[in-house]
Amino acid sequence: MPAGGTTGERSSAPDVIVVGAGVAGLSVAWRSAVSGLDVCVIDPRPLGGASWVAAGMLAPVTELHYGEEALLELNLTSARRFPAFVAELEEAVGRGVEYLQCGTLAVATDAGDREALGELHAFHQKLGLESEVLGPRECRRLEPLLSPSVRGGILVAGDHQVDNRLFTSALLDAVRRAGVEVVEAAAVELDTDGRRVLGVTLSDRTRRPAGQVVLAAGAASASVGGLPPDAVPPVRPVKGQLVRLGASGPGLIGRNLRALVAGSEVYLAPRRDGTLVVGATAEERGEDTAVTAGAVYCLLRDAVRVVPGVTELEVRETCAGLRPGTPDNAPLLGPTTLEGLTLATGHYRNGLLLAPVTGDGIAAYLSSGQVPPELAPFSPLRFRTPRAEQRTQTAAGDDASALGR
Ligand SMILES: Cc1cc2nc3c(=O)[nH]c(=O)nc-3n(C[C@H](O)[C@H](O)[C@H](O)COP(=O)(O)OP(=O)(O)OC[C@H]3O[C@@H](n4cnc5c(N)ncnc54)[C@H](O)[C@@H]3O)c2cc1C
């Protein structure tokens, strides 16, 4: 991951401190700085989290899960904004990030898997999403190196990918070029006067004042100290492991491939440089990021079932990261019960995909105080308990009487 010390040091307090330099925090910082806010980003290891590990699939349709229709809307909005977002980012840093509009082929390897894919296609149709059923021969016409055991599939022409490492490195670069100070330290505590945010305290006990704080620390977002109980984000780490393979010659496949193999899911995302990203597990194991033999074995076993030529590739890297999961698998975007504290976290499986709506939406809120309509369903306040609601209302009543309203 990219190195580089503290940049853009300042003498006065910024408008906004962003805690966390993963894809969420950097998108917010970049779009906020571009819209004229004075921004500081704090992170002990910029790009040291899940964003660096991820596969970079931008797959609102093939990643669709039953019961996540509201999230689908947000995912589709972000996917539509991706080309313009990438174009502006590439222009800002003067290099490409390999946004590949390659589409995704989802395939089944036995009758049960084919039935499951058929149900997914019916769900796509019900929601008016673009997806086409293909027979085994049509699948192999698109991807000649598919295993003869492939029983059919679905082509989703609008599900793409971006090279997550090029994309997030470019965001870090763009943030710095936009004059944002990047401080390489941990934010250990949020400073408040009980009613509103005053700034953050760093690991060396330095205090950093700011008008607003955006908490975007990924799976660690709930562990920053000083958060009032009502404002602690309901985020938990969900471990994901993946394997990066490669070869010097032409790649084995030309588009994203997802497969159901006897009920278990695997995906293969081909990069332009010959890297093939094979992922990913989803494990509830707390903060553990160890790469395990079992996970690598299962990913490779399933990948080989779909594309036998995978056995010839060299293993370039194995890695694990922590997705910021939430109770409804949707992100937490917007203001909290604590004045001046905004959340941009909980992106779970879709942090890369959601970069445009997160960056632009939160930047718009920070500048105007208005939550954009597309973010409204993802307010962090949706998880408030009735007791917390009551406490907030009482506090608001106290405020109103203190002000004579
Ligand atoms: C295996 C795997 C595959 C994935 N594949 C995809 C995919 O194909 N497409 C997709 O869209 N998404 C994918 N995801 C999900 C995606 O990676 C996440 O949703 C996204 O990276 C979350 O971004 P983030 O910025 O919130 O968190 P992170 O990238 O984890 O960044 C959080 C940052 O906060 C910093 N931090 C933590 N604590 C503090 C603190 N106290 N003070 C300051 N900084 C702090 C960390 O150092 C880190 O840099 C995948 C995830 C995994 C694990």
PDBQT file of the ligand as one rigid body, heavy atoms in Angstrom, charges set to zero:
ROOT
HETATM    1  C1  LIG A 501     -12.347  -9.927   0.613  1.00  0.00    +0.000 C 
HETATM    2  C2  LIG A 501     -13.164  -8.699   0.330  1.00  0.00    +0.000 A 
HETATM    3  C3  LIG A 501     -13.669  -8.500  -0.941  1.00  0.00    +0.000 A 
HETATM    4  C4  LIG A 501     -14.442  -7.364  -1.212  1.00  0.00    +0.000 A 
HETATM    5  N1  LIG A 501     -14.873  -7.163  -2.478  1.00  0.00    +0.000 NA
HETATM    6  C5  LIG A 501     -15.566  -6.041  -2.774  1.00  0.00    +0.000 A 
HETATM    7  C6  LIG A 501     -15.969  -5.783  -4.099  1.00  0.00    +0.000 A 
HETATM    8  O1  LIG A 501     -15.700  -6.571  -5.004  1.00  0.00    +0.000 OA
HETATM    9  N2  LIG A 501     -16.651  -4.636  -4.367  1.00  0.00    +0.000 N 
HETATM   10  C7  LIG A 501     -16.964  -3.733  -3.382  1.00  0.00    +0.000 A 
HETATM   11  O2  LIG A 501     -17.598  -2.713  -3.682  1.00  0.00    +0.000 OA
HETATM   12  N3  LIG A 501     -16.591  -3.961  -2.100  1.00  0.00    +0.000 NA
HETATM   13  C8  LIG A 501     -15.918  -5.092  -1.774  1.00  0.00    +0.000 A 
HETATM   14  N4  LIG A 501     -15.546  -5.348  -0.499  1.00  0.00    +0.000 N 
HETATM   15  C9  LIG A 501     -16.028  -4.445   0.555  1.00  0.00    +0.000 C 
HETATM   16  C10 LIG A 501     -15.168  -3.216   0.650  1.00  0.00    +0.000 C 
HETATM   17  O3  LIG A 501     -13.827  -3.585   0.703  1.00  0.00    +0.000 OA
HETATM   18  C11 LIG A 501     -15.551  -2.409   1.900  1.00  0.00    +0.000 C 
HETATM   19  O4  LIG A 501     -16.942  -2.152   1.913  1.00  0.00    +0.000 OA
HETATM   20  C12 LIG A 501     -14.816  -1.078   1.905  1.00  0.00    +0.000 C 
HETATM   21  O5  LIG A 501     -13.438  -1.266   1.702  1.00  0.00    +0.000 OA
HETATM   22  C13 LIG A 501     -15.036  -0.327   3.201  1.00  0.00    +0.000 C 
HETATM   23  O6  LIG A 501     -14.305   0.871   3.094  1.00  0.00    +0.000 OA
HETATM   24  P1  LIG A 501     -13.975   1.729   4.367  1.00  0.00    +0.000 P 
HETATM   25  O7  LIG A 501     -13.248   2.919   3.898  1.00  0.00    +0.000 OA
HETATM   26  O8  LIG A 501     -15.207   1.923   5.161  1.00  0.00    +0.000 OA
HETATM   27  O9  LIG A 501     -13.053   0.782   5.275  1.00  0.00    +0.000 OA
HETATM   28  P2  LIG A 501     -11.504   0.414   5.159  1.00  0.00    +0.000 P 
HETATM   29  O10 LIG A 501     -11.041   0.291   3.787  1.00  0.00    +0.000 OA
HETATM   30  O11 LIG A 501     -11.329  -0.765   6.066  1.00  0.00    +0.000 OA
HETATM   31  O12 LIG A 501     -10.792   1.687   5.756  1.00  0.00    +0.000 OA
HETATM   32  C14 LIG A 501     -10.928   2.056   7.097  1.00  0.00    +0.000 C 
HETATM   33  C15 LIG A 501      -9.702   2.893   7.457  1.00  0.00    +0.000 C 
HETATM   34  O13 LIG A 501      -9.908   3.407   8.786  1.00  0.00    +0.000 OA
HETATM   35  C16 LIG A 501      -8.674   3.394   9.440  1.00  0.00    +0.000 C 
HETATM   36  N5  LIG A 501      -8.915   3.442  10.887  1.00  0.00    +0.000 N 
HETATM   37  C17 LIG A 501      -9.383   2.471  11.688  1.00  0.00    +0.000 A 
HETATM   38  N6  LIG A 501      -9.447   2.923  12.967  1.00  0.00    +0.000 NA
HETATM   39  C18 LIG A 501      -9.024   4.209  12.945  1.00  0.00    +0.000 A 
HETATM   40  C19 LIG A 501      -8.862   5.206  13.939  1.00  0.00    +0.000 A 
HETATM   41  N7  LIG A 501      -9.143   4.978  15.235  1.00  0.00    +0.000 N 
HETATM   42  N8  LIG A 501      -8.396   6.419  13.577  1.00  0.00    +0.000 NA
HETATM   43  C20 LIG A 501      -8.104   6.693  12.280  1.00  0.00    +0.000 A 
HETATM   44  N9  LIG A 501      -8.238   5.770  11.285  1.00  0.00    +0.000 NA
HETATM   45  C21 LIG A 501      -8.694   4.555  11.634  1.00  0.00    +0.000 A 
HETATM   46  C22 LIG A 501      -7.993   2.126   8.970  1.00  0.00    +0.000 C 
HETATM   47  O14 LIG A 501      -6.579   2.217   9.136  1.00  0.00    +0.000 OA
HETATM   48  C23 LIG A 501      -8.401   2.080   7.508  1.00  0.00    +0.000 C 
HETATM   49  O15 LIG A 501      -7.444   2.664   6.663  1.00  0.00    +0.000 OA
HETATM   50  C24 LIG A 501     -14.744  -6.447  -0.182  1.00  0.00    +0.000 A 
HETATM   51  C25 LIG A 501     -14.204  -6.638   1.084  1.00  0.00    +0.000 A 
HETATM   52  C26 LIG A 501     -13.431  -7.764   1.345  1.00  0.00    +0.000 A 
HETATM   53  C27 LIG A 501     -12.845  -7.933   2.721  1.00  0.00    +0.000 C 
ENDROOT
TORSDOF 0
